[in-house]
Amino acid sequence: MTLISLIAVAVLAVVSGFALAVPRVRTRRLRGRFGAEYDRVVLRHAGDVRAAEDELTELLDQDRRRVPAAMPAADRERAAARLQEVQELFVEDPVRAVAEADRLLNSILDHMGWAREERLAALSAGHAACLPGYRAARAVMVRVQGAAVPTEELRMALVAVAELIVAVLREEPAGPVAKAGPRWRGVRPGRRPVLVAQWSALQRGFVDDPRDAVRRADDLVGRALGQLGPADFGERRGELRTLAEGPAPSTEQLRLAMRDYRSMLDRLLAC
């Protein structure tokens, strides 16, 4: 084989290797960016990887060209405060809380200029990690229209929607977000700040860890009893503690326990 032939073979090998490597690089890049959304799009294209990757590449191009509408810091703070209110609402009305969270998310996206058409596909370019959970949450919201859904599934749906809301609000960093707390009626001014703030925080925390929130609620009521004097909640607190410390309380049982503690605290704060 002549020198020219050897050079031609070597060049052909390099070119072939490069041609094989480029698609693999694109696949790794898109898988890393889109995660589970990559597999979902490939499945939707009946396994046609090239068509799926062309679609995902176009989504990235659109995301780079997108200029989100400015959302004033005050509006972001109000949205964050509303999310906290919705998380607290879960203890009282789980179905409504999930619906309100989804309504809040879409209001924020409208404000920031996200088109309604193909909104989830567009979001996948920047928030792919949140989308599997949000898609599952949307499925729960559909199911709940025609049948009872376990409280735990509703809790996970709210967690997923909240995660996407937080991610979207972080697109443009703003100043510190003000934390809003509810105003209790009939509470003496001197006792309001600490007890209200503590209850608000632990009720929001129920969405992330129901059992821990119930334990903390019992501790808060116990401290309130020590501060305020009345001691007629001992028997009910004992029942609730037994439930919380049991082997496998359901999310719905824990939610109802939180409501009982809330009722206790309401009575104590009105003293």
C-alpha contacts under 8 A as a table, 3 or more apart, distances in Angstrom:
res1	aa1	res2	aa2	distance
1	M	5	S	6.12
1	M	6	L	6.68
2	T	5	S	5.16
2	T	6	L	6.32
3	L	6	L	5.06
3	L	7	I	6.21
4	I	7	I	5.12
4	I	8	A	6.16
5	S	8	A	5.03
5	S	9	V	6.19
6	L	9	V	5.17
6	L	10	A	6.21
7	I	10	A	5.08
7	I	11	V	6.12
8	A	11	V	5.16
8	A	12	L	6.09
9	V	12	L	5.06
9	V	13	A	6.16
10	A	13	A	5.08
10	A	14	V	6.29
11	V	14	V	5.13
11	V	15	V	6.15
12	L	15	V	5.12
12	L	16	S	6.00
13	A	16	S	5.09
13	A	17	G	6.03
14	V	17	G	5.09
14	V	18	F	6.13
15	V	18	F	5.09
15	V	19	A	6.10
16	S	19	A	5.04
16	S	20	L	6.26
17	G	20	L	5.17
17	G	21	A	6.07
18	F	21	A	4.97
18	F	22	V	6.12
19	A	22	V	5.67
19	A	23	P	7.41
20	L	23	P	6.23
20	L	24	R	7.01
21	A	24	R	5.21
21	A	25	V	6.22
22	V	25	V	5.13
22	V	26	R	6.33
23	P	26	R	5.08
23	P	27	T	6.09
24	R	27	T	5.00
24	R	28	R	6.17
25	V	28	R	5.21
25	V	29	R	6.14
26	R	29	R	5.06
26	R	30	L	6.07
27	T	30	L	5.23
27	T	31	R	5.95
27	T	53	E	7.39
28	R	31	R	5.15
28	R	32	G	6.02
29	R	32	G	5.21
29	R	33	R	6.24
30	L	33	R	5.01
30	L	34	F	5.89
30	L	35	G	7.83
30	L	38	Y	7.07
30	L	53	E	7.32
30	L	56	L	7.31
30	L	57	T	7.71
31	R	34	F	5.35
31	R	35	G	5.18
31	R	36	A	7.87
31	R	38	Y	5.80
32	G	35	G	5.69
33	R	125	A	7.45
33	R	128	A	7.35
34	F	37	E	5.23
34	F	38	Y	5.32
34	F	124	S	6.69
34	F	125	A	6.81
34	F	128	A	5.23
34	F	129	A	7.30
35	G	38	Y	5.64
35	G	39	D	7.49
35	G	128	A	6.67
35	G	129	A	6.79
36	A	39	D	5.41
36	A	40	R	6.43
36	A	128	A	7.69
36	A	129	A	7.74
36	A	132	P	7.13
37	E	40	R	4.94
37	E	41	V	6.17
37	E	124	S	7.16
37	E	128	A	6.47
37	E	131	L	7.63
37	E	132	P	7.43
38	Y	41	V	5.34
38	Y	42	V	6.28
38	Y	52	A	7.82
38	Y	56	L	7.77
39	D	42	V	5.09
39	D	43	L	6.09
40	R	43	L	5.15
40	R	44	R	6.21
41	V	44	R	4.95
41	V	45	H	6.29
41	V	52	A	5.73
42	V	45	H	5.07
42	V	46	A	6.45
42	V	47	G	5.18
42	V	48	D	6.21
42	V	49	V	5.76
42	V	51	A	7.92
42	V	52	A	5.10
42	V	53	E	7.82
43	L	46	A	4.99
43	L	47	G	5.35
43	L	48	D	7.95
44	R	47	G	7.43
45	H	48	D	5.38
45	H	49	V	7.58
45	H	51	A	6.84
45	H	52	A	6.10
48	D	51	A	5.55
48	D	52	A	6.27
49	V	52	A	5.07
49	V	53	E	5.98
50	R	53	E	5.14
50	R	54	D	6.05
51	A	54	D	5.10
51	A	55	E	6.33
52	A	55	E	5.19
52	A	56	L	6.32
53	E	56	L	4.99
53	E	57	T	5.94
54	D	57	T	5.11
54	D	58	E	6.22
55	E	58	E	5.15
55	E	59	L	6.35
56	L	59	L	4.97
56	L	60	L	6.37
56	L	125	A	7.85
57	T	60	L	5.12
57	T	61	D	6.33
58	E	61	D	4.97
58	E	62	Q	6.17
59	L	62	Q	5.06
59	L	63	D	6.12
59	L	121	A	7.51
59	L	122	A	6.29
59	L	125	A	6.13
60	L	63	D	5.01
60	L	64	R	6.25
60	L	125	A	5.61
61	D	64	R	5.21
61	D	65	R	6.39
62	Q	65	R	5.09
62	Q	66	R	6.06
62	Q	122	A	7.87
63	D	66	R	5.05
63	D	122	A	7.13
63	D	125	A	6.40
63	D	126	G	7.47
68	P	112	M	5.45
68	P	113	G	5.88
68	P	114	W	7.49
69	A	111	H	7.09
69	A	112	M	4.60
69	A	113	G	5.52
70	A	112	M	6.55
71	M	75	D	6.40
71	M	76	R	6.71
71	M	111	H	7.09
71	M	112	M	6.40
72	P	75	D	5.30
72	P	76	R	6.45
73	A	76	R	5.02
73	A	77	E	6.16
73	A	174	A	5.53
73	A	175	G	6.55
74	A	77	E	5.06
74	A	78	R	6.24
75	D	78	R	5.03
75	D	79	A	6.14
76	R	79	A	5.03
76	R	80	A	6.13
76	R	169	L	6.71
76	R	174	A	7.69
76	R	177	V	7.51
77	E	80	A	5.09
77	E	81	A	6.08
77	E	177	V	5.09
77	E	178	A	5.86
78	R	81	A	5.02
78	R	82	R	6.05
79	A	82	R	5.01
79	A	83	L	6.23
79	A	104	L	7.47
79	A	108	I	7.60
80	A	83	L	5.08
80	A	84	Q	6.49
80	A	166	V	7.86
80	A	177	V	7.03
80	A	178	A	7.91
80	A	179	K	7.81
81	A	84	Q	5.14
81	A	85	E	6.44
81	A	178	A	7.16
81	A	179	K	6.04
81	A	180	A	5.36
82	R	85	E	4.99
82	R	86	V	6.24
82	R	104	L	7.90
83	L	86	V	5.03
83	L	87	Q	6.22
83	L	101	A	6.77
83	L	104	L	7.60
83	L	162	A	7.25
84	Q	87	Q	5.08
84	Q	88	E	6.31
84	Q	180	A	7.45
84	Q	204	R	6.51
85	E	88	E	5.13
85	E	89	L	6.17
86	V	89	L	4.88
86	V	90	F	6.57
86	V	97	A	5.41
86	V	98	V	7.88
86	V	100	E	6.66
86	V	101	A	6.36
87	Q	90	F	5.42
87	Q	91	V	7.94
87	Q	97	A	6.80
87	Q	158	L	7.75
87	Q	203	Q	7.57
87	Q	204	R	5.18
87	Q	207	V	6.77
88	E	91	V	6.19
88	E	92	E	7.78
88	E	200	S	7.18
88	E	203	Q	5.46
88	E	204	R	5.05
89	L	92	E	5.34
89	L	93	D	5.99
89	L	94	P	7.12
89	L	96	R	7.89
89	L	97	A	5.67
90	F	93	D	5.11
90	F	94	P	4.29
90	F	95	V	7.59
90	F	96	R	7.53
90	F	97	A	5.07
90	F	98	V	7.63
90	F	155	R	7.81
90	F	207	V	7.62
91	V	94	P	6.37
91	V	203	Q	7.44
91	V	206	F	7.82
91	V	255	R	5.45
91	V	256	L	7.37
91	V	258	M	6.79
91	V	259	R	6.56
92	E	255	R	7.95
92	E	259	R	6.93
93	D	96	R	5.54
93	D	97	A	6.15
94	P	97	A	5.06
94	P	98	V	6.38
94	P	151	T	7.05
94	P	154	L	6.43
94	P	155	R	7.31
95	V	98	V	5.45
95	V	99	A	6.42
95	V	144	V	7.60
95	V	154	L	6.85
96	R	99	A	5.06
96	R	100	E	5.98
97	A	100	E	5.09
97	A	101	A	6.11
97	A	158	L	7.37
98	V	101	A	5.11
98	V	102	D	6.33
98	V	141	M	7.57
98	V	154	L	6.92
98	V	157	A	6.76
98	V	158	L	5.18
98	V	161	V	7.78
99	A	102	D	5.22
99	A	103	R	6.20
99	A	141	M	7.22
100	E	103	R	4.96
100	E	104	L	6.11
101	A	104	L	5.02
101	A	105	L	6.22
101	A	158	L	6.96
101	A	161	V	6.48
101	A	162	A	6.93
102	D	105	L	5.03
102	D	106	N	6.33
102	D	161	V	6.41
103	R	106	N	5.32
103	R	107	S	6.18
104	L	107	S	5.05
104	L	108	I	6.25
105	L	108	I	5.22
105	L	109	L	6.28
105	L	161	V	7.44
105	L	164	L	7.76
105	L	165	I	5.62
106	N	109	L	4.97
106	N	110	D	6.02
107	S	110	D	5.11
107	S	111	H	6.19
108	I	111	H	5.04
108	I	112	M	6.22
108	I	165	I	7.97
109	L	112	M	5.05
109	L	113	G	6.25
109	L	114	W	5.26
109	L	168	V	7.89
110	D	113	G	5.21
110	D	114	W	5.64
110	D	115	A	7.22
110	D	116	R	7.75
111	H	114	W	7.69
114	W	119	R	6.77
115	A	118	E	7.41
115	A	119	R	6.04
116	R	119	R	5.26
118	E	121	A	5.38
118	E	122	A	6.35
119	R	122	A	5.17
119	R	123	L	6.14
120	L	123	L	4.98
120	L	124	S	6.23
120	L	131	L	7.64
121	A	124	S	5.25
121	A	125	A	7.43
122	A	125	A	5.96
122	A	126	G	7.96
123	L	126	G	5.74
123	L	127	H	5.62
123	L	128	A	6.96
123	L	131	L	7.99
124	S	127	H	5.07
124	S	128	A	4.20
124	S	129	A	7.92
124	S	131	L	6.73
125	A	128	A	6.16
127	H	130	C	5.66
127	H	131	L	6.77
127	H	164	L	7.53
127	H	167	A	7.19
127	H	168	V	7.91
128	A	131	L	5.31
128	A	132	P	7.71
129	A	132	P	7.03
130	C	133	G	5.85
130	C	134	Y	6.32
130	C	160	A	6.99
130	C	163	E	6.74
130	C	164	L	5.69
131	L	134	Y	4.85
131	L	135	R	5.91
131	L	164	L	7.68
132	P	135	R	5.19
132	P	136	A	6.28
133	G	136	A	5.10
133	G	137	A	6.17
133	G	157	A	7.29
133	G	160	A	5.10
133	G	161	V	7.68
134	Y	137	A	4.84
134	Y	138	R	6.21
134	Y	157	A	7.15
134	Y	160	A	5.28
134	Y	161	V	5.71
134	Y	164	L	7.37
135	R	138	R	5.12
135	R	139	A	6.38
136	A	139	A	5.07
136	A	140	V	6.37
136	A	157	A	7.02
137	A	140	V	5.03
137	A	141	M	6.29
137	A	154	L	7.82
137	A	156	M	7.48
137	A	157	A	4.25
137	A	158	L	7.26
137	A	160	A	6.61
137	A	161	V	7.01
138	R	141	M	4.98
138	R	142	V	6.36
138	R	157	A	7.71
139	A	142	V	5.15
139	A	143	R	6.27
140	V	143	R	5.04
140	V	144	V	6.08
140	V	149	V	7.53
140	V	153	E	7.36
140	V	154	L	7.11
140	V	157	A	6.97
141	M	144	V	5.34
141	M	145	Q	6.86
142	V	145	Q	5.63
142	V	146	G	7.68
143	R	146	G	5.77
143	R	147	A	6.11
143	R	148	A	7.87
143	R	149	V	7.27
144	V	147	A	5.18
144	V	148	A	5.82
144	V	149	V	5.76
149	V	153	E	6.79
149	V	154	L	7.02
150	P	153	E	5.48
150	P	154	L	6.62
150	P	252	E	7.52
151	T	154	L	5.01
151	T	155	R	6.10
151	T	251	T	5.74
151	T	252	E	5.25
152	E	155	R	4.95
152	E	156	M	6.25
152	E	250	S	7.58
152	E	251	T	5.26
152	E	252	E	7.14
153	E	156	M	5.13
153	E	157	A	6.13
154	L	157	A	4.94
154	L	158	L	6.24
155	R	158	L	5.16
155	R	159	V	6.26
155	R	207	V	5.89
156	M	159	V	4.98
156	M	160	A	6.22
156	M	207	V	7.77
157	A	160	A	5.17
157	A	161	V	6.31
158	L	161	V	5.18
158	L	162	A	5.99
158	L	207	V	7.48
159	V	162	A	5.14
159	V	163	E	6.14
159	V	207	V	6.63
159	V	208	D	7.10
160	A	163	E	5.18
160	A	164	L	6.49
161	V	164	L	5.27
161	V	165	I	6.27
162	A	165	I	5.00
162	A	166	V	6.20
163	E	166	V	5.23
163	E	167	A	6.19
164	L	167	A	5.00
164	L	168	V	6.13
165	I	168	V	5.23
165	I	169	L	6.15
166	V	169	L	5.14
166	V	170	R	6.24
167	A	170	R	5.22
167	A	171	E	6.80
168	V	171	E	5.40
169	L	172	E	6.87
169	L	173	P	7.82
170	R	173	P	5.48
170	R	174	A	7.75
174	A	177	V	7.81
181	G	196	V	7.14
181	G	197	A	6.31
181	G	200	S	6.14
182	P	196	V	7.17
182	P	200	S	7.14
183	R	196	V	7.50
184	W	187	V	6.17
184	W	192	R	7.57
184	W	196	V	7.27
184	W	266	D	7.96
185	R	270	A	7.70
186	G	269	L	7.31
186	G	270	A	5.16
187	V	191	R	7.04
187	V	192	R	6.16
187	V	269	L	5.31
187	V	270	A	5.12
187	V	271	C	7.57
188	R	191	R	5.79
188	R	192	R	6.44
188	R	269	L	7.44
188	R	270	A	7.34
189	P	192	R	5.30
189	P	193	P	7.80
190	G	193	P	7.41
191	R	194	V	6.64
191	R	195	L	6.63
191	R	269	L	7.71
192	R	195	L	5.84
192	R	196	V	5.69
192	R	269	L	7.99
193	P	196	V	5.54
193	P	197	A	5.98
194	V	197	A	5.29
194	V	198	Q	6.08
195	L	198	Q	5.19
195	L	199	W	6.11
195	L	220	L	7.95
195	L	224	A	7.95
196	V	199	W	5.23
196	V	200	S	6.03
197	A	200	S	5.16
197	A	201	A	6.22
198	Q	201	A	5.28
198	Q	202	L	6.31
198	Q	220	L	7.80
199	W	202	L	5.27
199	W	203	Q	6.01
199	W	217	A	7.32
199	W	220	L	7.60
200	S	203	Q	5.29
200	S	204	R	6.28
201	A	204	R	5.30
201	A	205	G	6.20
202	L	205	G	4.75
202	L	206	F	6.42
202	L	213	A	5.57
202	L	216	R	6.89
202	L	217	A	6.99
203	Q	206	F	5.24
203	Q	207	V	7.84
203	Q	213	A	6.72
203	Q	258	M	7.84
204	R	207	V	6.20
204	R	208	D	7.95
205	G	208	D	5.41
205	G	209	D	6.24
205	G	210	P	7.35
205	G	213	A	6.04
206	F	209	D	5.19
206	F	210	P	4.35
206	F	211	R	7.53
206	F	212	D	7.47
206	F	213	A	5.00
206	F	214	V	7.53
207	V	210	P	6.17
209	D	212	D	5.56
209	D	213	A	6.22
210	P	213	A	5.16
210	P	214	V	6.35
210	P	251	T	6.73
210	P	254	L	6.41
210	P	255	R	7.39
211	R	214	V	5.20
211	R	215	R	6.36
211	R	244	A	6.16
211	R	254	L	6.64
212	D	215	R	5.08
212	D	216	R	6.16
213	A	216	R	5.07
213	A	217	A	6.04
213	A	258	M	7.92
214	V	217	A	4.90
214	V	218	D	6.28
214	V	244	A	6.74
214	V	254	L	6.71
214	V	257	A	6.94
214	V	258	M	5.90
215	R	218	D	5.20
215	R	219	D	6.38
215	R	241	R	7.36
215	R	244	A	6.87
216	R	219	D	4.97
216	R	220	L	6.12
217	A	220	L	5.05
217	A	221	V	6.17
217	A	258	M	7.04
217	A	261	Y	6.39
218	D	221	V	5.19
218	D	222	G	6.03
218	D	237	R	7.08
218	D	241	R	7.37
218	D	261	Y	6.90
219	D	222	G	4.99
219	D	223	R	6.21
220	L	223	R	5.14
220	L	224	A	6.12
221	V	224	A	4.91
221	V	225	L	6.06
221	V	261	Y	7.00
221	V	264	M	7.23
221	V	265	L	6.10
222	G	225	L	5.06
222	G	226	G	6.32
223	R	226	G	4.97
223	R	227	Q	6.25
224	A	227	Q	5.06
224	A	228	L	5.95
224	A	265	L	7.56
224	A	268	L	7.12
225	L	228	L	5.23
225	L	229	G	5.49
225	L	230	P	5.94
225	L	231	A	6.39
225	L	268	L	7.31
226	G	229	G	5.71
226	G	230	P	7.98
228	L	268	L	7.10
228	L	271	C	7.59
230	P	268	L	7.73
231	A	234	G	6.44
232	D	235	E	7.66
233	F	236	R	5.59
233	F	237	R	6.03
233	F	264	M	7.55
234	G	237	R	5.18
234	G	238	G	6.11
235	E	238	G	5.10
235	E	239	E	6.50
236	R	239	E	5.11
236	R	240	L	6.27
237	R	240	L	5.04
237	R	241	R	6.01
238	G	241	R	5.14
238	G	242	T	6.21
239	E	242	T	5.17
239	E	243	L	6.36
240	L	243	L	5.03
240	L	244	A	6.22
240	L	257	A	6.30
241	R	244	A	5.09
241	R	245	E	6.06
242	T	245	E	5.27
242	T	246	G	5.96
243	L	246	G	5.12
243	L	249	P	6.52
243	L	254	L	7.93
244	A	249	P	6.63
244	A	254	L	6.99
246	G	249	P	6.26
249	P	253	Q	6.23
249	P	254	L	6.74
250	S	253	Q	5.18
250	S	254	L	6.38
251	T	254	L	5.07
251	T	255	R	6.05
252	E	255	R	4.97
252	E	256	L	6.25
253	Q	256	L	5.24
253	Q	257	A	6.22
254	L	257	A	4.90
254	L	258	M	6.24
255	R	258	M	5.10
255	R	259	R	6.48
256	L	259	R	5.01
256	L	260	D	6.38
257	A	260	D	5.04
257	A	261	Y	6.33
258	M	261	Y	5.09
258	M	262	R	6.07
259	R	262	R	4.90
259	R	263	S	6.22
260	D	263	S	5.09
260	D	264	M	6.31
261	Y	264	M	5.00
261	Y	265	L	6.14
262	R	265	L	5.12
262	R	266	D	6.10
263	S	266	D	5.05
263	S	267	R	6.40
264	M	267	R	5.30
264	M	268	L	6.28
265	L	268	L	4.96
265	L	269	L	5.95
266	D	269	L	5.25
266	D	270	A	6.28
267	R	270	A	5.23
267	R	271	C	6.66
268	L	271	C	5.34
